[in-house]
Amino acid sequence: MSWMLVAAVLLATAGLLVLGVLAIRLWLGVRALAKGVDAASRALTEAAGDLAAAVPGR
């Protein structure tokens, strides 16, 4: 009976480790996406400024 308890604890620990690895991978992906969104936002802001400067009479 005690081997079942040990197996259950090991299985729960393995499950938590897998969830931890998945959470870290998700966090790294979100961080990379945020950097991409920031770069795109800066590029759009610069392009809007260039467009506004190119319009005569403003």
Protein Blocks (a to p, Z undefined) as FASTA:
>chain_A
ZZmmmmmmmmmmmmmmmmmmmmmmmmmmmmmmmmmmmmmmmmmmmmmmmmmmmpghZZ
